[in-house]
Amino acid sequence: MTRMPRTETTAPSSAPPIPAPSRLWLVVLIACAGQFLVVLDVSVVNVALPSMRAALGLTAPGLQWVVNVYSIAFAGFMLLGGRAADLFGRKRMFLVGLSLFTLASVAGGLAQEGWQLLAARAVQGLGAAALAPATLTLVTAAVPAGPARTRAVGTWTAVGAAGGAAGGFVGGALVDLLSWRWVLLINVPIGVLVLAGALRWLTESRVDGGRRLDLPGAVLVTAGLATVAYGIVQTEQSGWTSAATVLPLLAGLLLLAAFVLVEARSAQPLMPLRIFRTRAVSAANVTMLLCGSTSFGMWFFMTLYAQNVLGYEPLEAGLALVPSSASVIAGSKLAPRLLPRLGARPVAVLGVLIAAGGFAWQSTMTAAGGYLTAILLPGVLMMFGIGLGSTPLAVLATTSVPTPDAGLASGLINTSRTMGGALGLAVLSTVAASITADATTPEALTAGYAAAFRVATGVLLGTAVVMGVWLPREEK
């Protein structure tokens, strides 16, 4: 059996008793439903972007920010959300985050101007940042350590991945049958239902000790991540050497450096730097960031390829990606079965290599591609590999820390995946734009998308090497 690294609890934690098995899986179901919603909203807007542009007069960069402003707010505030869950209560932050997310969905769905939509998406991301860390911490707190917890984390990973994967289908169906506004308004009835279940079935847990939140640290890390992402997005219009790109990148890096200095000196830091002394945590987060940098872009470019090149309607584009959605769930559910036999590192490396094969295949796309070889088979390989590789990373990152830092660890691994996705999408979009230039022919668009998939392939191959060297060797 594979044994995960052990840690000692360094501070008392107010934790609920282990629920009965039937209630235990209700807790897992509610937590996973919350995670599904916040990840779904990263990708669900993709197929609605052309309709949003027509209705609200958004520019091409504005369309990218419909996706990125959510991801950046989501990732930037997630460390704060994770620590708040530890200190103020996991159930409380789950309820606060889901309520804010649901209200912002109403505002976005009713937006009449582009700036209103972008503001609503930013607030949605803020609610997601409070909600997402609590979902994983609720799962790990409810399920005893061992195979059952590994399966529960695998379920959480699968549901989160399925949220991103299902975005194309859900968004396409809503745009075709109703309107683009429903890709946001659909969150409202689901959010209300999950809130009711959370009030009924979740129990509160928190860390005792009267600690306070590190607001200066939260401001610095959020501003730093957002500024770096903005600089990368600017490359699409201005290039890598222009002042419009270089200055935000340098400013963002300086803010992140200031964040590290503040955390090193703070008595109660938002992100205690000691957490990175644990090899499993540091390696899992870096490799999760790299994996996330490719998976978000996959859904974005596959959706654009299906609609802009192959001529699919939004619903058809969504249906075309359903097998990929199923494969990411299959990969995430297979991983817990392989972990005891093979160990976390081999499973993670295997998953990433399978994904890299799918991305390499997708990079051979043509303007006259057929569904089987241009979407179905490479999409299944890409997402099966991502699902298989991500689960052991989530397990390593959350089982290697003391109980008082559980929310922080959950927030950190979520931050790595989501910020990796936002930054990766910005970089890959810049790559595609540099190849396409101003051309809009199917051939030119395909060449740009293919270049993005080639770059993603290289990133995943490099990730597999990093995993093989850095992820810890588990004891048998």
TIDRENBA-595224 format. One record per residue (C-alpha): residue number from 1; x, y, z. Coordinates in steps of 0.02 Angstrom, whole numbers. Each point is the difference from the previous one (the first is absolute). Last residue first. Example, Ala and Ser with C-alpha at 12.3 -4.5 7.8 and 13.67 -1.06 7.14 Angstrom:
BEGIN
> 2;684;-53;357
> 1;-69;-172;33
This chain:
BEGIN
> 476;278;39;-8
> 475;77;169;43
> 474;-43;139;-118
> 473;136;86;-100
> 472;-34;186;4
> 471;-48;102;-154
> 470;153;94;-58
> 469;94;-97;-134
> 468;-137;-99;-86
> 467;-125;140;23
> 466;118;128;-78
> 465;27;-116;-149
> 464;-188;-25;-22
> 463;-24;189;9
> 462;125;25;-140
> 461;-101;-117;-109
> 460;-156;94;51
> 459;73;170;-46
> 458;61;-66;-168
> 457;-174;-64;-42
> 456;-75;167;51
> 455;115;88;-125
> 454;-58;-118;-137
> 453;-182;28;49
> 452;20;189;-15
> 451;81;-21;-171
> 450;-148;-104;-57
> 449;-121;138;53
> 448;96;128;-101
> 447;12;-110;-156
> 446;-186;-39;15
> 445;-44;185;3
> 444;104;29;-157
> 443;-79;-145;-93
> 442;-177;46;52
> 441;27;177;-66
> 440;0;141;126
> 439;171;78;-29
> 438;59;140;113
> 437;153;-91;67
> 436;-42;-187;6
> 435;172;-54;58
> 434;25;136;130
> 433;-181;-17;54
> 432;20;-185;38
> 431;155;30;105
> 430;-83;145;92
> 429;-152;-108;36
> 428;118;-135;67
> 427;82;125;118
> 426;-164;72;65
> 425;-79;-173;17
> 424;152;-60;96
> 423;-7;148;118
> 422;-184;-29;39
> 421;17;-190;9
> 420;155;7;110
> 419;-95;120;110
> 418;-140;-127;15
> 417;106;-155;32
> 416;123;83;118
> 415;-136;94;92
> 414;-99;-160;27
> 413;157;-83;69
> 412;30;150;114
> 411;-179;17;60
> 410;-4;-183;51
> 409;168;17;88
> 408;-60;158;89
> 407;-160;-86;54
> 406;97;-147;70
> 405;126;110;92
> 404;-69;-32;174
> 403;-1;-188;-39
> 402;186;-9;-32
> 401;55;-24;-182
> 400;46;-148;-111
> 399;-174;-68;-38
> 398;-58;152;-101
> 397;138;23;-130
> 396;33;-185;-25
> 395;-184;-42;-28
> 394;-25;146;-120
> 393;154;-51;-99
> 392;-57;-182;-4
> 391;-166;57;-77
> 390;73;115;-133
> 389;90;-131;-106
> 388;-147;-116;-36
> 387;-119;143;-37
> 386;126;88;-113
> 385;38;-163;-91
> 384;-183;-39;-31
> 383;-23;180;-58
> 382;134;0;-133
> 381;-33;-178;-60
> 380;-187;29;-18
> 379;27;163;-93
> 378;125;-80;-119
> 377;-128;-135;-42
> 376;-156;107;-18
> 375;57;166;-74
> 374;105;-8;-159
> 373;9;-189;-24
> 372;-182;-49;23
> 371;-80;169;-42
> 370;82;22;-169
> 369;126;135;-35
> 368;-15;115;-151
> 367;88;150;78
> 366;136;-116;63
> 365;51;-64;172
> 364;175;-72;24
> 363;16;89;169
> 362;-141;-109;64
> 361;111;-154;-11
> 360;136;86;101
> 359;-130;53;129
> 358;-63;-179;15
> 357;175;-70;21
> 356;36;133;132
> 355;-155;-56;95
> 354;62;-180;1
> 353;169;62;63
> 352;-84;103;136
> 351;-101;-149;61
> 350;150;-116;5
> 349;101;128;98
> 348;-137;21;129
> 347;-26;-187;19
> 346;187;-32;16
> 345;17;138;134
> 344;-151;-48;106
> 343;42;-182;29
> 342;-21;-152;-112
> 341;-113;-120;93
> 340;-81;110;132
> 339;-17;145;-125
> 338;-76;-102;-143
> 337;-176;-14;69
> 336;-1;182;55
> 335;52;51;-179
> 334;-141;-91;-90
> 333;-133;123;60
> 332;95;153;-62
> 331;36;-81;-168
> 330;-181;-51;-25
> 329;-61;173;46
> 328;120;78;-125
> 327;-60;-127;-129
> 326;-184;44;21
> 325;32;184;-34
> 324;105;-45;-152
> 323;-145;-106;-62
> 322;-115;153;23
> 321;110;113;-106
> 320;-97;-19;-163
> 319;-161;31;95
> 318;60;173;49
> 317;52;43;-176
> 316;-168;-61;-65
> 315;-90;108;128
> 314;101;154;-52
> 313;-26;-34;-188
> 312;145;-86;-86
> 311;83;84;-150
> 310;161;-101;-4
> 309;112;152;11
> 308;-82;130;112
> 307;-115;-115;98
> 306;99;-161;28
> 305;167;91;4
> 304;-64;129;125
> 303;-64;-137;116
> 302;162;-99;-15
> 301;100;159;31
> 300;-85;46;165
> 299;-19;-178;64
> 298;185;-38;-28
> 297;55;168;67
> 296;-71;-41;171
> 295;92;-168;-1
> 294;171;67;-50
> 293;44;122;139
> 292;-89;-113;124
> 291;131;-135;-25
> 290;140;125;33
> 289;-85;69;156
> 288;-30;-179;61
> 287;186;-35;-25
> 286;49;147;109
> 285;-130;-42;132
> 284;44;-184;12
> 283;187;36;14
> 282;-21;127;140
> 281;-123;-105;100
> 280;88;-166;-19
> 279;168;77;43
> 278;-60;70;165
> 277;109;153;26
> 276;-132;92;-101
> 275;-117;7;150
> 274;136;91;96
> 273;-37;154;-107
> 272;-154;32;105
> 271;-129;63;-125
> 270;-116;131;75
> 269;132;37;129
> 268;-30;12;188
> 267;160;67;76
> 266;45;82;-166
> 265;183;13;-48
> 264;14;-137;-133
> 263;-176;37;-62
> 262;42;183;-28
> 261;158;-45;-96
> 260;-93;-126;-109
> 259;-136;128;-37
> 258;131;130;-46
> 257;69;-123;-128
> 256;-176;-25;-68
> 255;-22;188;-16
> 254;168;15;-88
> 253;-49;-138;-122
> 252;-163;89;-39
> 251;87;166;-29
> 250;126;-82;-117
> 249;-138;-84;-101
> 248;-106;157;-1
> 247;149;103;-65
> 246;56;-125;-132
> 245;-166;-18;-91
> 244;-58;179;-29
> 243;184;50;-12
> 242;18;-107;-156
> 241;120;-148;-9
> 240;-122;-146;10
> 239;-122;58;-134
> 238;-130;139;8
> 237;-168;-77;-40
> 236;19;-183;51
> 235;140;44;120
> 234;-123;101;105
> 233;-74;-162;68
> 232;168;-42;77
> 231;9;168;87
> 230;-176;-19;67
> 229;44;-171;71
> 228;152;73;88
> 227;-108;141;71
> 226;-134;-120;62
> 225;126;-113;86
> 224;86;145;85
> 223;-159;90;52
> 222;-68;-160;77
> 221;164;-42;87
> 220;22;176;68
> 219;-178;26;60
> 218;-7;-170;86
> 217;166;30;87
> 216;-57;169;63
> 215;-163;-83;61
> 214;83;-135;106
> 213;-154;-70;87
> 212;-3;-16;187
> 211;34;-143;120
> 210;-113;-26;150
> 209;66;-172;47
> 208;-120;-130;-65
> 207;1;-66;-178
> 206;-171;-27;-76
> 205;-139;-127;-24
> 204;-187;21;-30
> 203;-121;-136;-50
> 202;-74;-19;-175
> 201;-167;-87;-26
> 200;-144;123;12
> 199;80;168;-36
> 198;106;-80;-136
> 197;-151;-82;-81
> 196;-94;165;-7
> 195;152;88;-71
> 194;17;-136;-133
> 193;-180;30;-55
> 192;22;189;-3
> 191;159;-16;-103
> 190;-84;-116;-125
> 189;-146;120;-21
> 188;120;148;-24
> 187;141;-79;-98
> 186;-111;-16;-154
> 185;-1;191;-7
> 184;180;5;-59
> 183;-5;-111;-155
> 182;-179;59;-7
> 181;47;173;-63
> 180;69;-76;-161
> 179;-177;-39;-54
> 178;-132;-137;10
> 177;12;-161;-103
> 176;158;35;-99
> 175;94;98;134
> 174;-55;-118;140
> 173;47;-158;-96
> 172;169;70;-51
> 171;41;58;175
> 170;-42;-168;77
> 169;96;-96;-133
> 168;153;112;2
> 167;4;18;189
> 166;-11;-187;30
> 165;189;-20;-5
> 164;36;136;126
> 163;-131;-68;118
> 162;57;-177;-38
> 161;172;46;64
> 160;-76;59;163
> 159;-108;-155;12
> 158;146;-114;-35
> 157;113;88;125
> 156;-133;-9;136
> 155;-31;-183;-41
> 154;186;-36;9
> 153;6;93;166
> 152;-140;-115;61
> 151;90;-154;-65
> 150;159;52;90
> 149;-102;34;157
> 148;-75;-175;-6
> 147;171;-79;-32
> 146;74;75;160
> 145;-32;152;107
> 144;-178;15;65
> 143;-125;96;-108
> 142;-86;157;66
> 141;154;110;23
> 140;72;-44;-171
> 139;-166;37;-87
> 138;-35;161;96
> 137;177;57;-37
> 136;-26;-30;-186
> 135;-160;102;-7
> 134;63;137;117
> 133;142;40;-119
> 132;-127;26;-143
> 131;-127;113;87
> 130;97;156;50
> 129;92;10;-165
> 128;-162;-40;-93
> 127;-82;151;80
> 126;144;109;-59
> 125;-9;-75;-174
> 124;-185;40;-9
> 123;43;177;52
> 122;120;12;-147
> 121;-130;-73;-117
> 120;-126;128;57
> 119;123;141;-35
> 118;36;-70;-174
> 117;-185;-13;-40
> 116;-33;177;60
> 115;147;64;-102
> 114;-74;-77;-157
> 113;-166;87;21
> 112;-178;-63;30
> 111;39;-132;131
> 110;-148;-107;60
> 109;93;-166;-3
> 108;151;79;79
> 107;-98;74;144
> 106;-91;-163;34
> 105;164;-96;-5
> 104;71;126;123
> 103;-139;-47;123
> 102;41;-186;-19
> 101;187;22;26
> 100;-27;109;153
> 99;-117;-129;76
> 98;118;-143;-43
> 97;148;89;80
> 96;-92;45;160
> 95;-75;-175;19
> 94;166;-89;-30
> 93;86;127;112
> 92;-118;-41;142
> 91;15;-188;-26
> 90;190;8;5
> 89;6;108;156
> 88;69;172;43
> 87;184;-45;21
> 86;30;-146;-118
> 85;-126;61;-129
> 84;78;173;6
> 83;170;-79;-38
> 82;-70;-84;-156
> 81;-92;155;-57
> 80;155;108;20
> 79;99;-126;-102
> 78;-142;1;-126
> 77;-1;188;-27
> 76;114;5;-151
> 75;-59;-162;-76
> 74;-183;43;-14
> 73;31;184;-38
> 72;120;-53;-138
> 71;-115;-137;-68
> 70;-152;113;-5
> 69;94;144;-82
> 68;76;-124;-123
> 67;-157;-72;-80
> 66;-95;162;-33
> 65;174;74;-24
> 64;24;-100;-159
> 63;-159;77;-69
> 62;61;174;44
> 61;159;-31;-100
> 60;-112;-35;-152
> 59;-107;154;32
> 58;-169;-11;88
> 57;-154;78;-79
> 56;-121;-66;130
> 55;-117;-110;-103
> 54;116;-46;-143
> 53;150;-32;113
> 52;-105;-100;122
> 51;-66;-109;-142
> 50;176;-33;-64
> 49;59;-38;179
> 48;-141;-123;41
> 47;100;-155;-49
> 46;137;48;122
> 45;-115;57;142
> 44;-13;-173;76
> 43;189;-16;18
> 42;51;83;164
> 41;-180;-3;60
> 40;0;-189;8
> 39;145;8;123
> 38;-102;101;125
> 37;-157;-104;-21
> 36;84;-170;9
> 35;91;48;160
> 34;-164;43;85
> 33;-77;-164;-58
> 32;154;-91;64
> 31;-24;70;174
> 30;-184;-49;-1
> 29;37;-177;-61
> 28;143;-24;123
> 27;-112;54;144
> 26;-136;-117;-62
> 25;133;-135;-11
> 24;37;19;185
> 23;-185;3;41
> 22;-21;-179;-61
> 21;165;-56;78
> 20;-40;76;171
> 19;91;163;28
> 18;175;11;78
> 17;-14;119;146
> 16;18;184;-42
> 15;168;88;12
> 14;56;144;110
> 13;185;-3;-31
> 12;139;12;126
> 11;168;56;-67
> 10;154;-88;-66
> 9;-81;-159;-64
> 8;138;-120;-49
> 7;33;-51;-178
> 6;14;-164;-90
> 5;50;-19;-183
> 4;-115;-113;-101
> 3;22;-187;14
> 2;-20;-104;-156
> 1;-56;-177;36
